[in-house]
Amino acid sequence: MSDRLVYPIDFEAYERDELIEIVEFLALLEQYHDERGNVSAEKLKQAHGRFREIVNSIAEEKRIDKAFAKQTGISIYQTMKNL
């Protein structure tokens, strides 16, 4: 994983609080996949549920997933599917 990520989010499309929740979800994904990360599956599922409420578009979810996976090697879809 890179030390310097640029999250693939359209910052103009969301409110500040929503952006914070999206970024927190993506950060939790990274922590979940990090050996030192201590993120429970339940916490990740809750954050993912909120992410889906905010994004509210399958096409946008897929776009974010693809860009995030390209940067980090972590697929949102595959991670959540495996939980």
Secondary structure as GFF3:
##gff-version 3
##sequence-region A 1 83
A	DSSP	alpha_helix	16	33	.	.	.	ID=ss1
A	DSSP	alpha_helix	41	55	.	.	.	ID=ss2
A	DSSP	alpha_helix	58	72	.	.	.	ID=ss3
A	DSSP	alpha_helix	76	82	.	.	.	ID=ss4
###
